[in-house]
Amino acid sequence: MQKLGFADSPTDRPARELWLVRSADLDAWRAALTPSARAWVLDHGFRAEAGKLLLLPAADGSVGAAVLGLGGASAEAGFDPWLAAGLPERLPNGRWKPADLGEGDAASLALGWALGRYRFLRYKSPSQELGGQAELIPPTGADLEEVRRIAEADALARDLINTPAADMGPEQLAQAARALADRRGAECAQVIGDGLLAAGLPMIHAVGRAGPQPPRLIDLRWGDTAHPRITLVGKGVCFDTGGLDMKPSSAMALMKKDMGGAACALGLASLVMDAGLPIRLRVLIPAVENSIAGNAYRPGDILASRKGLTVEVNNTDAEGRLVLADALTLADEEGPDLLIDLATLTGAARVALGPELPALFSDHDHLAELAVNHGRESHDPLWRMPLWQPYGEDLASKVADLTNVTSNGFAGAIIGGLFLRRFVATTTPWMHVDLYAWNPKERPGRPVGGAAQAIRALYHMLRSLDPATLRR
């Protein structure tokens, strides 16, 4: 547990007290303080605002205790773990003992502390490795094993996203999937290069064939075949130049994160397998680099798909939906009880909802409600967006069965979801998550860089899911 910043069980070693206080409890907490501590709190204007930290002095002038404000967070459900994620860096070195907490607050504090310990240090020299030395005595009532698995899954996804494309191409992404499979006793296979054509995955091949590493489909399987089949599909575009419809440099700067859907799918798979959920899990990742070369696919090309539909390419920068379409078709052929894809698919979703709120698309109301509710409860939000069917008419092509983009530019996130829907049988419960996978601003516990979005929400949903309720 040491790597997560948890101290050993209480011993004779001293520990300073850490209070967590809601706005509604401020007066009662303040009244219980010594007169000098109460004066200190009043002089510093501490009002228990969410995330506000105040250090309190000891009699000798050193730091004696600390209080973290929780604002108006619900006492029953626990608070947002990210409120506590900055504590490992913000608190002085040493051991910290939380005051008595309810079960929900204990779980939130432990998880926030563990998430806040994340550092991406692969390219840092040892002298540059920074990080607080504060340690938390685990709060009573927190499930530290659950905290560990969530923190490890979060770190796995963030590490994959943060790694530059020079070191995280399709081959390295496949190696990461295989390493996860080996740790969890799963199977992991690949279809590589021209083998994609023989296997009936022509759009994955078309998008990735110009890349410096051959495109591939990664296929991870785990669990008892008697259990419900849950399949995850993650967009694994390891770098996206935009293809021949090349992005400007400003839009290309973060494209190492275009495999964020695959990273989050692997993080979610890690959680499912580590927790031993009664699921027959499959993870499919079309791993490609959308590059420019003499053999790159072109605007105006008409691609065959595994589904049998032909697709006119009107923009090579709308490549994610092409590789996902073949993978979704393959996944659907097995008739899973639930099919989920995760993808950094559209800028339109970010314009609509911003970087922190993944867009959720599904025409299965019960499934969408479950996901949104679990996202709210786990403080890992999702926001449902409509699959407005009339917009699907704009995907019509004069020369193929459909086009990969529309000409009018409207409703881009919805159009992306409607395109993918064409490759999933209407009888299959399906959910599409359009996420950003990146934290664009410095926040406590969340440095600028990769973000593991939706994995806690979906994990908690899968943990409580009754697949029988999904079939229509």
N, C-alpha and C positions, 0 to 999 in steps of 0.2 A: 504493500500500500504506500510505501515511501515515495514513489515517483508521483503519486497523486497529492502529496503534501500532507498526508495524515500522520500524526504523531502516534507513537506507541501508546498503549493503555496508560492511564494516569499512574504516575509513580511519585517519588518524593521530589522530582524535578518541578520547579515552579511553573505555573501557567497563569497568564493574565486572562481576565474575564472578557468575553465578547457578548454584548447584548444585541438583540434584534428587536426593534420596537416599531410598532405601527402607530400611525398618527392618532388613532382612537385611544391608544393606551399610553400616550406620551405623558399625560398629567399624572397618572398613577405611578408610572415608572420613575418620573422625576421626583415625586414626593417621597419615594423610598430611598433616595440618595442621601448621602451625608450633606450637611449644609454647604461645605466647600465645593463638592462635586456639583450640587444643584446650582450654585452660583456660576460655576464654569460653564455648565450647559446653557444657562440663561444668557450669559455674556456672549457666547458664541452663536446665539440665535438658532440653536438646533431645534428643528420642528419635525423631525422624523420623516423628512421627504424621502421618497424612494431613491435608494442608492447613495444617500448622503452619509458620509462617515465622519465621526468625531472621535478623536483620541482624548482620553481623560488622564490627567496627571496623577501620579502617586504622591505620597507625602514627601518623598525625597526629590521630587521634580522630574523623575523619569516617567515614561508612559506606563500607566497602571492598568488601564482598561480601554475598551473601545465600544462604540455603539454604532450600529448600522440601521439607518432608517428604512422602513418598508412601505412607507406611504399608506395608501388605503388598501393594500393587498388583503385578500380574504384570509381570515384565520383558519377557516375550515379546509380550504384546498391547498394551503401552502402558497408561498410567494414564487415569483419568477426567479429561477435559479441564477439568471444573469445578473440580478441585483447583487449577488454575493461573489460573482466571478472575479471582481477586481480586488478582493480581499488579500489573496496571496501576495500581490505586489504592493498594495497600499498599507498593509499592516507592518509594523516593525518586526524585525527578526525575533524568533522565539516561539514558544508554545502558547496557543490560545485555546481557552476552554469556553465553549458556548454555554450561556445560561440555559436554564430549563426550557425546552422547546416542545411543542406538540409534534406529533408524528409527521405531519405534512411539512412543517417548517424544518424539522431535522433532515428530512429527505432533500428538501430544496437547498439547504445550506451545504450539505455534503456534496450534492451534485454540482452546485455552482462553484464550490471551491475546487473540485476536480477539473471541471471544464476550464476554469481560470488558470490552471497550471499549464495549459497547452503552450508550447513554444515550437516554432519551426526552425530547427538549428542545423539542418543538413549542410548548409553552406557557410556556417559561422565557424570561425576558428575558436578554439577553447577559451582564449582570452576574451572573446566577444560574447560568450554565452551568458546572458543576463537572466535574472529571475530571483524572485524573493525567496527568502529562507524561512518565512513564517510557516509554522506547522499548526494544523488544527487537530485537537483531540476530537475524535469522531463523536458527533452528537448521538446521544442515546435515541434509539428508534430508527436510525437510518440504516437501510440495507446496503452495506458497503459493497457487496458482491454485485448488486444491480448498478450501483454507481460506477464501479470499475468497468463493467461491460459497456455502459453507455459512453463513458469517457474514452475508452479505447476505440470504440466505433467512430466516435466523433473525430478523434485524432487521426484515425486511418483515412477518413474522407478528406480531412483538411490537408494532411500530408500529400495525398495524391494530387489534389487540386493545386497546392502551392508549388509543386515540383515543376520546373520549366520543361517545355516540350522537348528540349534536347535530351533530357533524361527521363521523359515520360511519354514516349511514343507508343504506338500500338503494341509493340513487343514488350515494353516494360510494364504497360498496363496489364497485359496478359500474365506477366510474371507475378505481379501483385495479386491478381486473382488466384493464381495457382498457389501462391504462398498462403493466402487466406484459406483456400480449400485444404491444404495440407495440415494447417493448424486445427481445423475443425472437422477433419475426417470426411471431407466432401470429395466429389469427383470433379475434374476440370479438364475439358477438351477444347480444341481449337480447330477451326477451318480457316486456312490461310491462303492468301494470294489467289491464284487461278483456281484453287480448290473451291472457292466461293461460287464460281460459275458452274462447276460440276455439281455442287450441292444445291443449286437453285436459289442463290442469293445474289442476283446480278446487280442490284442497286448498291449494295454495300461495296461490291467490287468496283463499280463505276466511280463512286465518290472517292474511294481510297487508292485507286491504282496509280495515281501520279505521285503519291507520297514517297518519301525516302525509305520507309519501311512498308512491307506489304500489308494491305488491309486484312482484317480477320474478324471472325465471330468467336467470341469467348462464351463457353457454355458450361456453367457450374451447376452441379446437382447435389442435393443433400436431403436426407431424411427418409422416412419409411414410406414406401409406395402406397401403403394403406391409408395414409393421412391425406387431408385435403391438399390439392395442388395449388400452390401460390407461385406465380411467375413474375419476376421483376425484369424489366428491360431498361437498361441505362444507356443513354447516349454517350458514346466514347469517342468524340471527335477530339483527338489529342492536340491538334492545333488547326485553326481555321483561318486561312488567308482570304477566304471568300471565293477561292477558285478563280477562274478567268473573269468573273465579276468581282474583281479584287476589292477588298475593304481598304479604306484609307488607313494610314498608320495609326491614327487615334483610336479607331475601332478595332484594330488588330492587336493593340497593346496587351489586352487581357485574355487573348484567345488561348492561352495555355489552360484556362479554366473551362474550355468548351467541352471537356470530358467530365464536368461536374456532376452530370446525371449518373454516369457510370460510377464515379467515386461515391456518391450518396447511396446508390444501389448496393455497392459492396459494403458500405458501412451498415446499412440496414440488414444485409445478409449476415454480417458478423454478429449483430445483435440477436437475430433469430436463431442462429446456430449456437451461439454461446449460451443462450438461455434455454436451449433444448425445446423450443416450441414444437407442438405436435403438428408439424407442417411438412409436406413434401415440397421443398423449395427448389426452384430453378431460377438462375440468373443468366440472362442473355445480354451480352455487350457487343454491339458492332463497333469495333475499334479501328479508326481510320485517321489519316491526316488529309485534310482538304487542301491540296497543294496545287501549284502551277507547274506544268511540264508539258512536253509535246503530246503526251497521251492523256492529258486531263480531259474530263468530260466537259462539254461545251453548252452554252446557251443554244437552245433550239434542238438539242439532242432529244431523242425519244427513247426512254429507258424501259426495258421489260422489268417486271417485278415478280417476286415469288407468288404473289396473289393471282397473277395472270393479267392484271391491269397494266396498261401502258401509261407512262407519265412523261409529259412534255416538260422539259427543263426550261423554264423562263428566267431562272436566276440560279447560278451555281452557288450562291451564298445561302440558299435555303436547302442545305445539304443534310441537316440533321433529320428532317422528316423523311428523307429518302432512305437513309440507313435504318432508321427506326421502323419504317414500313415493312421491310423484309424481315426484320427480327420479330416484329409483332405478328406477322403472318405465321412465321415458324412457331412462335409461342402458342398462337391460337389453335394450331392444328392438333395440339395435344389436349385441347379442351380443359384448360385450367379452371379451377373454381373461382379464381380471381387473378386478373392480369393488371399490373401496374407498370406504367413507364414513367421514368424520371428524366428530364432533359432541360438543358439550357437552350430552349428552343427559339424564343422570339424576344426581340427588343420591345415589341408591343406590350408584352406582359409587364415589363419593367416600367414602361411609360404609364400603364394603368395602375399598377400596384406598388411600384418602387422596388428597391433591392431586397427588402426584408420580408416580403409577403409573397410566397409562391402562389401561383394561380393553379387552381384545381378544376379539372374538367371531367365530368362523368354524366352520362345520361341515366345512371342508376342512382335514384334519389337516396335510398337507404345507405348505400356505400358512401356517397358524398357526405351525408349527414354524420355518419360515424367518423369519417376522417376529420371533418371540421371540428367536431366535438372533442375528439382526442387531441387534436392540435391545440385547442384552447386549454384543455386541462393540463397538457404537458408543457405549455408555454413554448410551443413550436408551431406557430400558426400557419394555417392554410386558408385561402379565400376562394370560395367557389365562384366560377365564372360560367356563363351560359354556352352551351353548344347550340347556337341558334341555327337551326337547320336551313332556313331560307338562304343564309349566306353561302351554303355549300354549292349553290348554283354558280357562284363565281369561280369555282374550280374547274369548270367545263373548259375543254380544249377543242379546237376545230380539227386537230390532227391526231389526237390521242384520247385515251379514256378520261384523263384529267391532267391538270397542270400542277406544278409544285408551288406556284404563287399566283396571286390574282394581280390584275393590272391596276386596280383602283387604290390599293394600299390601305383600305379600311379594315378594321377588326382583325389585325394580324394575328393576335394570339388565338382568337376563335377559329380563324381559318386554319391555323396550324393544327388545332385539335380536331377539326372536321376532316382534314386530310388524313390524319392518323386513324380516325374512326372508320374510314373506308377499308382499312386493312384488318379490322377485328370483327368477328361475327357478332351480330346483334344479340345473340343469346349469351355471349360471354360478358360477365361483369368486368368492366374495364374502367381504369382511372388514369388520367394523364396529369402529371404535375410539371408545370413549366416554372422552373426555378432559376435563380441567379447564381447561387453557389459561391458568392463572394461578398465579403464585408468591405464596403468602400471607404469607411471612416473608422478612425481609432475609437474603440469603446472598451470599457473595463472587461477584461477577459476575452476580448475579440479584437485582436490586432487586425490591421488592414491585411486582407488575404482570404484564403479559402474559407467557406462556410458550409457546414454540414446541415443543409436545410431539409426539413420534412422527415428525417429518419426517426426522431423520437416520436413524432405524431403517428407515423405509420407503424412503428414497432408496437406502440401501446394499442393501436387499433387491431393489429394482427394477434396480439396476445389475448384479446378479449373477443375475437371474431367467432361467430357461428356461421360457417360457410353455407349452411342450409338456408339461411335467410337471404342469400345473394341470388339464388336461382329464381328466374321469373317463370 
